[in-house]
């Protein structure tokens, strides 16, 4: 039932009940303490007055003479002067010599007390007692009357104060306390309303159950994301992480990261730089042990202040694998489109020759086409044993012909010993990107009829590929920057990624690529890929 109430109502009830409980306990303690203090003060006053009266010489003489006629009016006057309820005087046997009620004079004082006054009459000690006598409840102070000479007890003085005055004082405090309790509850309710308003504003108007649900959803989402995620607070301590982060960073699965400093887990982490500068970082390549990661870091801000940093990261080879698969699909599609377009044109030409009756020319064209393709296929079968690389080169050959260009493959080329550890997809991506760039550069500079040359060899410790175009060539400054991301000789947007990808793939393979000016005026790209993987 309580959980169904809104948080504002819950806060009002909780703070209100707490105020009632606190003020109630404090009030009860205050009343009890006040009553005890008033009783003690009144008792001490009664004892002091009793001792003062007992020490009066005229009282001592009247007691010795048992002069009740003298004592009666005197005790009445003393009671009025000291604002006491009564002043009673008795002899050494506890017989009344003076009493507010004249008819009680001569009776035993034990009729008014529950105790027998032995402590005063026999031990000569004064004391305080709260008792119910013939005049009602009173706080009494009793003192012995000593003889003029010696310590003999010759009588007793009992001074009583009405306890109803104490009850009146306590009643006034109780009313004040009830008013304080009511005001405290009202103040607590107003405070709860104000606090609940600002609290709900801070949590975007959500109820605790909704926050818990969102938290579980966020936690589930965080753990299902394949990218590693780590967040730190303004003090540089880790507040959030997921299982993918632990796995990607190569940490122990039982490692508890929450609350630890980021530099203890990831020494030299640039998250602290983002925390200090507030500048986000996107798609940065970072090496962690032997893994290349793609990292994004974003600052968290609240009310214009940086409160933390979130970093997401993923192994680059996973992204490269996706990129390579897309590249292969694109290459196969280009190859099929090129072949389809080229053969469509050839078939139309052959059909036209037949319709014109030029059967000899038609047969010659068919033979020429068959011979050139058979020669290329024979070369690829003899020189390249890997079918993926051979298919890539055949596709680029057909694309060149579609563009009106020629892809000339050195007949002396051979590529038999491809190492087993070399990812064929990466090799195809490297060679395919370089050939595409060479074809586009040649077409731009020479137009139809231009040629691109490819030579490859596996002799020695490296696989070597040379791609030479007949393009406009590259200056020394362009050669130094051509592999940087976003750098391209093309004016259109969206270029400058192919050669950057080639550079990164070769770096992962331990290879290199160089560029130089060719004799034809274009550029020559030379790729070196080691056959043997370096020991880790």
Beta strands, then each sheet from edge to edge (+ up, - down):
strand 1: 86-91
strand 2: 96-98
strand 3: 127-133
strand 4: 136-146
strand 5: 153-162
strand 6: 228-233
strand 7: 238-241
strand 8: 281-288
strand 9: 291-302
strand 10: 305-315
strand 11: 406-409
strand 12: 451-457
strand 13: 462-468
strand 14: 512-517
strand 15: 523-530
sheet 1: 2+ 1- 5+ 4- 3+
sheet 2: 7+ 6- 10+ 9- 8+
sheet 3: 11+ 12+ 13- 15+ 14-
end
